Amino acid sequence: MSYRRGISERYASVFTSEGDESEVGNKWGWYGIIHSLADGDLLKMDAVTLIYIEEALTFLAYEKDVGMSDKINIDANSRRYK
């Protein structure tokens, strides 16, 4: 149980949406993570489950950070041109 709690704490950004827990995430749990890693392709879902959990969560955390950074840059640029 402590390993699970540690994973949840280290990768909290993957399990939350902008600081709040996602309603979809609460309902679907790990399925949503597997779905995301498989890029929504049912045929890739088995392959995703073979990846070590920390590798998968690190990838998702990185993707989320890059997405947030891109959004911040887009927002900053749109304000600059108003």
Biopython code that builds the backbone (N, CA, C, O; Angstrom):
import numpy as np
from Bio.PDB.StructureBuilder import StructureBuilder

atoms = [
    (1, "MET", "N", (0.815, -1.190, 0.000)),
    (1, "MET", "CA", (0.000, 0.000, 0.000)),
    (1, "MET", "C", (0.865, 1.263, 0.000)),
    (1, "MET", "O", (0.497, 2.253, -0.632)),
    (2, "SER", "N", (2.001, 1.249, 0.692)),
    (2, "SER", "CA", (2.846, 2.446, 0.739)),
    (2, "SER", "C", (3.458, 2.747, -0.632)),
    (2, "SER", "O", (3.659, 3.912, -0.975)),
    (3, "TYR", "N", (3.758, 1.701, -1.422)),
    (3, "TYR", "CA", (4.279, 1.914, -2.778)),
    (3, "TYR", "C", (3.234, 2.642, -3.613)),
    (3, "TYR", "O", (3.556, 3.584, -4.337)),
    (4, "ARG", "N", (1.989, 2.206, -3.509)),
    (4, "ARG", "CA", (0.894, 2.829, -4.256)),
    (4, "ARG", "C", (0.725, 4.289, -3.845)),
    (4, "ARG", "O", (0.538, 5.160, -4.695)),
    (5, "ARG", "N", (0.791, 4.554, -2.550)),
    (5, "ARG", "CA", (0.659, 5.927, -2.063)),
    (5, "ARG", "C", (1.818, 6.777, -2.587)),
    (5, "ARG", "O", (1.624, 7.927, -2.979)),
    (6, "GLY", "N", (3.029, 6.200, -2.592)),
    (6, "GLY", "CA", (4.199, 6.909, -3.105)),
    (6, "GLY", "C", (4.057, 7.254, -4.570)),
    (6, "GLY", "O", (4.401, 8.359, -4.989)),
    (7, "ILE", "N", (3.551, 6.310, -5.356)),
    (7, "ILE", "CA", (3.310, 6.542, -6.788)),
    (7, "ILE", "C", (2.304, 7.683, -6.949)),
    (7, "ILE", "O", (2.517, 8.598, -7.745)),
    (8, "SER", "N", (1.223, 7.624, -6.200)),
    (8, "SER", "CA", (0.181, 8.655, -6.299)),
    (8, "SER", "C", (0.725, 10.028, -5.950)),
    (8, "SER", "O", (0.341, 11.023, -6.564)),
    (9, "GLU", "N", (1.621, 10.091, -4.964)),
    (9, "GLU", "CA", (2.185, 11.376, -4.565)),
    (9, "GLU", "C", (3.223, 11.875, -5.564)),
    (9, "GLU", "O", (3.231, 13.057, -5.909)),
    (10, "ARG", "N", (4.105, 10.981, -6.034)),
    (10, "ARG", "CA", (5.158, 11.402, -6.973)),
    (10, "ARG", "C", (4.592, 11.838, -8.315)),
    (10, "ARG", "O", (5.140, 12.731, -8.962)),
    (11, "TYR", "N", (3.519, 11.223, -8.728)),
    (11, "TYR", "CA", (2.937, 11.523, -10.041)),
    (11, "TYR", "C", (1.547, 12.152, -9.898)),
    (11, "TYR", "O", (0.655, 11.889, -10.704)),
    (12, "ALA", "N", (1.376, 12.975, -8.880)),
    (12, "ALA", "CA", (0.074, 13.602, -8.616)),
    (12, "ALA", "C", (-0.439, 14.382, -9.823)),
    (12, "ALA", "O", (-1.645, 14.428, -10.067)),
    (13, "SER", "N", (0.470, 14.991, -10.575)),
    (13, "SER", "CA", (0.037, 15.788, -11.726)),
    (13, "SER", "C", (-0.638, 14.940, -12.797)),
    (13, "SER", "O", (-1.469, 15.441, -13.555)),
    (14, "VAL", "N", (-0.289, 13.671, -12.862)),
    (14, "VAL", "CA", (-0.902, 12.774, -13.849)),
    (14, "VAL", "C", (-2.329, 12.431, -13.428)),
    (14, "VAL", "O", (-3.209, 12.247, -14.269)),
    (15, "PHE", "N", (-2.547, 12.348, -12.119)),
    (15, "PHE", "CA", (-3.843, 11.920, -11.614)),
    (15, "PHE", "C", (-4.801, 13.065, -11.347)),
    (15, "PHE", "O", (-5.943, 12.827, -10.953)),
    (16, "THR", "N", (-4.366, 14.300, -11.550)),
    (16, "THR", "CA", (-5.228, 15.455, -11.306)),
    (16, "THR", "C", (-5.294, 16.317, -12.554)),
    (16, "THR", "O", (-4.456, 16.221, -13.450)),
    (17, "SER", "N", (-6.298, 17.148, -12.584)),
    (17, "SER", "CA", (-6.483, 18.063, -13.708)),
    (17, "SER", "C", (-6.445, 19.487, -13.178)),
    (17, "SER", "O", (-7.401, 19.949, -12.555)),
    (18, "GLU", "N", (-5.339, 20.185, -13.424)),
    (18, "GLU", "CA", (-5.142, 21.567, -12.984)),
    (18, "GLU", "C", (-5.472, 21.741, -11.515)),
    (18, "GLU", "O", (-6.199, 22.659, -11.135)),
    (19, "GLY", "N", (-4.930, 20.846, -10.683)),
    (19, "GLY", "CA", (-5.084, 20.969, -9.240)),
    (19, "GLY", "C", (-6.317, 20.291, -8.673)),
    (19, "GLY", "O", (-6.370, 20.047, -7.468)),
    (20, "ASP", "N", (-7.298, 19.979, -9.485)),
    (20, "ASP", "CA", (-8.508, 19.312, -9.002)),
    (20, "ASP", "C", (-8.583, 17.914, -9.590)),
    (20, "ASP", "O", (-8.134, 17.676, -10.711)),
    (21, "GLU", "N", (-9.150, 16.998, -8.831)),
    (21, "GLU", "CA", (-9.285, 15.645, -9.346)),
    (21, "GLU", "C", (-10.318, 15.629, -10.461)),
    (21, "GLU", "O", (-11.382, 16.240, -10.351)),
    (22, "SER", "N", (-9.994, 14.935, -11.518)),
    (22, "SER", "CA", (-10.866, 14.840, -12.674)),
    (22, "SER", "C", (-12.012, 13.870, -12.397)),
    (22, "SER", "O", (-11.804, 12.791, -11.842)),
    (23, "GLU", "N", (-13.214, 14.263, -12.788)),
    (23, "GLU", "CA", (-14.374, 13.397, -12.621)),
    (23, "GLU", "C", (-14.212, 12.117, -13.445)),
    (23, "GLU", "O", (-14.530, 11.025, -12.976)),
    (24, "VAL", "N", (-13.720, 12.262, -14.663)),
    (24, "VAL", "CA", (-13.490, 11.092, -15.525)),
    (24, "VAL", "C", (-12.409, 10.208, -14.913)),
    (24, "VAL", "O", (-12.540, 8.984, -14.893)),
    (25, "GLY", "N", (-11.334, 10.834, -14.412)),
    (25, "GLY", "CA", (-10.254, 10.078, -13.786)),
    (25, "GLY", "C", (-10.735, 9.283, -12.587)),
    (25, "GLY", "O", (-10.322, 8.141, -12.383)),
    (26, "ASN", "N", (-11.609, 9.887, -11.794)),
    (26, "ASN", "CA", (-12.154, 9.186, -10.632)),
    (26, "ASN", "C", (-13.001, 7.997, -11.049)),
    (26, "ASN", "O", (-12.973, 6.953, -10.397)),
    (27, "LYS", "N", (-13.745, 8.145, -12.120)),
    (27, "LYS", "CA", (-14.629, 7.070, -12.559)),
    (27, "LYS", "C", (-13.855, 5.935, -13.215)),
    (27, "LYS", "O", (-14.136, 4.767, -12.945)),
    (28, "TRP", "N", (-12.882, 6.253, -14.074)),
    (28, "TRP", "CA", (-12.230, 5.237, -14.885)),
    (28, "TRP", "C", (-10.853, 4.811, -14.376)),
    (28, "TRP", "O", (-10.340, 3.771, -14.789)),
    (29, "GLY", "N", (-10.260, 5.586, -13.498)),
    (29, "GLY", "CA", (-8.981, 5.209, -12.889)),
    (29, "GLY", "C", (-7.889, 4.887, -13.897)),
    (29, "GLY", "O", (-7.611, 5.671, -14.804)),
    (30, "TRP", "N", (-7.273, 3.722, -13.725)),
    (30, "TRP", "CA", (-6.134, 3.318, -14.554)),
    (30, "TRP", "C", (-6.492, 3.153, -16.023)),
    (30, "TRP", "O", (-5.628, 3.295, -16.888)),
    (31, "TYR", "N", (-7.750, 2.857, -16.317)),
    (31, "TYR", "CA", (-8.146, 2.676, -17.720)),
    (31, "TYR", "C", (-7.855, 3.947, -18.518)),
    (31, "TYR", "O", (-7.406, 3.870, -19.662)),
    (32, "GLY", "N", (-8.102, 5.096, -17.933)),
    (32, "GLY", "CA", (-7.841, 6.362, -18.619)),
    (32, "GLY", "C", (-6.363, 6.553, -18.930)),
    (32, "GLY", "O", (-6.007, 7.083, -19.982)),
    (33, "ILE", "N", (-5.507, 6.119, -18.013)),
    (33, "ILE", "CA", (-4.064, 6.226, -18.233)),
    (33, "ILE", "C", (-3.640, 5.292, -19.352)),
    (33, "ILE", "O", (-2.874, 5.682, -20.233)),
    (34, "ILE", "N", (-4.131, 4.066, -19.322)),
    (34, "ILE", "CA", (-3.810, 3.098, -20.382)),
    (34, "ILE", "C", (-4.326, 3.606, -21.721)),
    (34, "ILE", "O", (-3.627, 3.524, -22.730)),
    (35, "HIS", "N", (-5.530, 4.123, -21.732)),
    (35, "HIS", "CA", (-6.131, 4.667, -22.956)),
    (35, "HIS", "C", (-5.281, 5.797, -23.519)),
    (35, "HIS", "O", (-5.045, 5.862, -24.726)),
    (36, "SER", "N", (-4.826, 6.680, -22.650)),
    (36, "SER", "CA", (-3.997, 7.810, -23.081)),
    (36, "SER", "C", (-2.674, 7.334, -23.672)),
    (36, "SER", "O", (-2.258, 7.807, -24.729)),
    (37, "LEU", "N", (-2.015, 6.401, -22.991)),
    (37, "LEU", "CA", (-0.734, 5.890, -23.485)),
    (37, "LEU", "C", (-0.878, 5.144, -24.809)),
    (37, "LEU", "O", (0.033, 5.144, -25.636)),
    (38, "ALA", "N", (-2.030, 4.512, -24.998)),
    (38, "ALA", "CA", (-2.280, 3.781, -26.245)),
    (38, "ALA", "C", (-2.810, 4.703, -27.334)),
    (38, "ALA", "O", (-3.139, 4.251, -28.431)),
    (39, "ASP", "N", (-2.891, 5.992, -27.033)),
    (39, "ASP", "CA", (-3.397, 6.991, -27.974)),
    (39, "ASP", "C", (-4.796, 6.630, -28.472)),
    (39, "ASP", "O", (-5.148, 6.866, -29.627)),
    (40, "GLY", "N", (-5.587, 6.047, -27.552)),
    (40, "GLY", "CA", (-6.964, 5.710, -27.882)),
    (40, "GLY", "C", (-7.129, 4.502, -28.798)),
    (40, "GLY", "O", (-8.234, 4.217, -29.258)),
    (41, "ASP", "N", (-6.043, 3.798, -29.061)),
    (41, "ASP", "CA", (-6.081, 2.645, -29.970)),
    (41, "ASP", "C", (-6.207, 1.358, -29.157)),
    (41, "ASP", "O", (-5.268, 0.957, -28.469)),
    (42, "LEU", "N", (-7.353, 0.726, -29.239)),
    (42, "LEU", "CA", (-7.625, -0.505, -28.494)),
    (42, "LEU", "C", (-6.574, -1.580, -28.763)),
    (42, "LEU", "O", (-6.230, -2.350, -27.867)),
    (43, "LEU", "N", (-6.064, -1.634, -29.988)),
    (43, "LEU", "CA", (-5.092, -2.663, -30.351)),
    (43, "LEU", "C", (-3.727, -2.442, -29.701)),
    (43, "LEU", "O", (-2.906, -3.358, -29.666)),
    (44, "LYS", "N", (-3.476, -1.240, -29.188)),
    (44, "LYS", "CA", (-2.201, -0.941, -28.532)),
    (44, "LYS", "C", (-2.272, -1.088, -27.012)),
    (44, "LYS", "O", (-1.246, -1.017, -26.336)),
    (45, "MET", "N", (-3.455, -1.291, -26.478)),
    (45, "MET", "CA", (-3.629, -1.291, -25.031)),
    (45, "MET", "C", (-2.886, -2.440, -24.346)),
    (45, "MET", "O", (-2.347, -2.250, -23.256)),
    (46, "ASP", "N", (-2.844, -3.598, -24.945)),
    (46, "ASP", "CA", (-2.085, -4.706, -24.348)),
    (46, "ASP", "C", (-0.605, -4.369, -24.269)),
    (46, "ASP", "O", (0.044, -4.671, -23.268)),
    (47, "ALA", "N", (-0.065, -3.750, -25.303)),
    (47, "ALA", "CA", (1.351, -3.384, -25.306)),
    (47, "ALA", "C", (1.641, -2.365, -24.200)),
    (47, "ALA", "O", (2.694, -2.424, -23.565)),
    (48, "VAL", "N", (0.728, -1.446, -23.971)),
    (48, "VAL", "CA", (0.910, -0.428, -22.939)),
    (48, "VAL", "C", (1.011, -1.076, -21.559)),
    (48, "VAL", "O", (1.788, -0.622, -20.718)),
    (49, "THR", "N", (0.240, -2.121, -21.321)),
    (49, "THR", "CA", (0.248, -2.747, -19.997)),
    (49, "THR", "C", (1.562, -3.477, -19.704)),
    (49, "THR", "O", (1.793, -3.886, -18.566)),
    (50, "LEU", "N", (2.416, -3.646, -20.699)),
    (50, "LEU", "CA", (3.719, -4.290, -20.490)),
    (50, "LEU", "C", (4.796, -3.298, -20.057)),
    (50, "LEU", "O", (5.883, -3.708, -19.651)),
    (51, "ILE", "N", (4.510, -2.001, -20.139)),
    (51, "ILE", "CA", (5.466, -0.957, -19.774)),
    (51, "ILE", "C", (5.487, -0.834, -18.252)),
    (51, "ILE", "O", (4.444, -0.903, -17.602)),
    (52, "TYR", "N", (6.685, -0.650, -17.689)),
    (52, "TYR", "CA", (6.790, -0.419, -16.238)),
    (52, "TYR", "C", (6.002, 0.823, -15.865)),
    (52, "TYR", "O", (6.039, 1.828, -16.575)),
    (53, "ILE", "N", (5.286, 0.750, -14.747)),
    (53, "ILE", "CA", (4.368, 1.814, -14.349)),
    (53, "ILE", "C", (5.073, 3.160, -14.175)),
    (53, "ILE", "O", (4.542, 4.194, -14.581)),
    (54, "GLU", "N", (6.253, 3.151, -13.579)),
    (54, "GLU", "CA", (6.935, 4.428, -13.369)),
    (54, "GLU", "C", (7.414, 5.037, -14.682)),
    (54, "GLU", "O", (7.451, 6.260, -14.818)),
    (55, "GLU", "N", (7.775, 4.210, -15.637)),
    (55, "GLU", "CA", (8.152, 4.716, -16.958)),
    (55, "GLU", "C", (6.948, 5.355, -17.638)),
    (55, "GLU", "O", (7.062, 6.426, -18.235)),
    (56, "ALA", "N", (5.805, 4.703, -17.548)),
    (56, "ALA", "CA", (4.587, 5.222, -18.168)),
    (56, "ALA", "C", (4.157, 6.531, -17.511)),
    (56, "ALA", "O", (3.785, 7.480, -18.201)),
    (57, "LEU", "N", (4.205, 6.584, -16.189)),
    (57, "LEU", "CA", (3.780, 7.788, -15.477)),
    (57, "LEU", "C", (4.742, 8.944, -15.690)),
    (57, "LEU", "O", (4.317, 10.097, -15.767)),
    (58, "THR", "N", (6.037, 8.649, -15.787)),
    (58, "THR", "CA", (7.013, 9.704, -16.095)),
    (58, "THR", "C", (6.727, 10.292, -17.468)),
    (58, "THR", "O", (6.761, 11.510, -17.645)),
    (59, "PHE", "N", (6.445, 9.434, -18.433)),
    (59, "PHE", "CA", (6.103, 9.889, -19.784)),
    (59, "PHE", "C", (4.871, 10.783, -19.762)),
    (59, "PHE", "O", (4.865, 11.853, -20.370)),
    (60, "LEU", "N", (3.825, 10.343, -19.058)),
    (60, "LEU", "CA", (2.599, 11.137, -19.000)),
    (60, "LEU", "C", (2.810, 12.466, -18.276)),
    (60, "LEU", "O", (2.262, 13.489, -18.688)),
    (61, "ALA", "N", (3.598, 12.457, -17.201)),
    (61, "ALA", "CA", (3.886, 13.696, -16.482)),
    (61, "ALA", "C", (4.630, 14.669, -17.389)),
    (61, "ALA", "O", (4.332, 15.863, -17.401)),
    (62, "TYR", "N", (5.591, 14.159, -18.144)),
    (62, "TYR", "CA", (6.337, 15.000, -19.083)),
    (62, "TYR", "C", (5.397, 15.581, -20.144)),
    (62, "TYR", "O", (5.431, 16.779, -20.423)),
    (63, "GLU", "N", (4.567, 14.731, -20.725)),
    (63, "GLU", "CA", (3.619, 15.191, -21.751)),
    (63, "GLU", "C", (2.700, 16.278, -21.194)),
    (63, "GLU", "O", (2.410, 17.264, -21.872)),
    (64, "LYS", "N", (2.251, 16.092, -19.972)),
    (64, "LYS", "CA", (1.359, 17.080, -19.362)),
    (64, "LYS", "C", (2.099, 18.398, -19.145)),
    (64, "LYS", "O", (1.548, 19.466, -19.414)),
    (65, "ASP", "N", (3.345, 18.335, -18.661)),
    (65, "ASP", "CA", (4.134, 19.552, -18.465)),
    (65, "ASP", "C", (4.383, 20.283, -19.779)),
    (65, "ASP", "O", (4.286, 21.509, -19.834)),
    (66, "VAL", "N", (4.699, 19.551, -20.822)),
    (66, "VAL", "CA", (4.920, 20.161, -22.142)),
    (66, "VAL", "C", (3.632, 20.817, -22.630)),
    (66, "VAL", "O", (3.662, 21.928, -23.158)),
    (67, "GLY", "N", (2.513, 20.138, -22.455)),
    (67, "GLY", "CA", (1.231, 20.706, -22.865)),
    (67, "GLY", "C", (0.896, 21.975, -22.110)),
    (67, "GLY", "O", (0.398, 22.938, -22.694)),
    (68, "MET", "N", (1.170, 21.981, -20.802)),
    (68, "MET", "CA", (0.913, 23.174, -19.992)),
    (68, "MET", "C", (1.831, 24.315, -20.419)),
    (68, "MET", "O", (1.396, 25.463, -20.503)),
    (69, "SER", "N", (3.095, 24.007, -20.689)),
    (69, "SER", "CA", (4.051, 25.013, -21.131)),
    (69, "SER", "C", (3.615, 25.621, -22.460)),
    (69, "SER", "O", (3.668, 26.836, -22.645)),
    (70, "ASP", "N", (3.185, 24.762, -23.384)),
    (70, "ASP", "CA", (2.703, 25.245, -24.679)),
    (70, "ASP", "C", (1.486, 26.150, -24.499)),
    (70, "ASP", "O", (1.380, 27.185, -25.157)),
    (71, "LYS", "N", (0.571, 25.766, -23.612)),
    (71, "LYS", "CA", (-0.630, 26.566, -23.371)),
    (71, "LYS", "C", (-0.256, 27.924, -22.788)),
    (71, "LYS", "O", (-0.812, 28.949, -23.184)),
    (72, "ILE", "N", (0.678, 27.931, -21.854)),
    (72, "ILE", "CA", (1.117, 29.194, -21.256)),
    (72, "ILE", "C", (1.737, 30.095, -22.314)),
    (72, "ILE", "O", (1.473, 31.297, -22.338)),
    (73, "ASN", "N", (2.561, 29.522, -23.190)),
    (73, "ASN", "CA", (3.187, 30.307, -24.254)),
    (73, "ASN", "C", (2.152, 30.856, -25.232)),
    (73, "ASN", "O", (2.258, 32.000, -25.674)),
    (74, "ILE", "N", (1.164, 30.053, -25.566)),
    (74, "ILE", "CA", (0.108, 30.501, -26.480)),
    (74, "ILE", "C", (-0.698, 31.617, -25.836)),
    (74, "ILE", "O", (-1.003, 32.619, -26.483)),
    (75, "ASP", "N", (-1.051, 31.446, -24.541)),
    (75, "ASP", "CA", (-1.808, 32.489, -23.836)),
    (75, "ASP", "C", (-1.017, 33.784, -23.756)),
    (75, "ASP", "O", (-1.568, 34.867, -23.952)),
    (76, "ALA", "N", (0.279, 33.674, -23.467)),
    (76, "ALA", "CA", (1.124, 34.872, -23.361)),
    (76, "ALA", "C", (1.219, 35.580, -24.712)),
    (76, "ALA", "O", (1.162, 36.808, -24.776)),
    (77, "ASN", "N", (1.364, 34.812, -25.781)),
    (77, "ASN", "CA", (1.448, 35.405, -27.118)),
    (77, "ASN", "C", (0.131, 36.045, -27.534)),
    (77, "ASN", "O", (0.127, 37.098, -28.171)),
    (78, "SER", "N", (-0.992, 35.414, -27.176)),
    (78, "SER", "CA", (-2.280, 35.997, -27.572)),
    (78, "SER", "C", (-2.543, 37.294, -26.830)),
    (78, "SER", "O", (-3.157, 38.199, -27.395)),
    (79, "ARG", "N", (-2.102, 37.419, -25.587)),
    (79, "ARG", "CA", (-2.258, 38.677, -24.850)),
    (79, "ARG", "C", (-1.377, 39.773, -25.426)),
    (79, "ARG", "O", (-1.747, 40.947, -25.425)),
    (80, "ARG", "N", (-0.228, 39.384, -25.908)),
    (80, "ARG", "CA", (0.729, 40.345, -26.450)),
    (80, "ARG", "C", (0.174, 41.000, -27.723)),
    (80, "ARG", "O", (0.470, 42.165, -27.990)),
    (81, "TYR", "N", (-0.618, 40.275, -28.502)),
    (81, "TYR", "CA", (-1.115, 40.785, -29.780)),
    (81, "TYR", "C", (-2.504, 41.391, -29.708)),
    (81, "TYR", "O", (-3.105, 41.680, -30.743)),
    (82, "LYS", "N", (-3.021, 41.586, -28.514)),
    (82, "LYS", "CA", (-4.354, 42.195, -28.375)),
    (82, "LYS", "C", (-4.259, 43.684, -28.407)),
    (82, "LYS", "O", (-5.276, 44.370, -28.303)),
]
sb = StructureBuilder()
sb.init_structure("model")
sb.init_model(0)
sb.init_chain("A")
sb.init_seg("    ")
for serial, (resi, resn, name, xyz) in enumerate(atoms, 1):
    if name == "N":
        sb.init_residue(resn, " ", resi, " ")
    sb.init_atom(name, np.array(xyz, "f"), 0.0, 1.0, " ", f" {name:<3s}", serial, name[0])
structure = sb.get_structure()
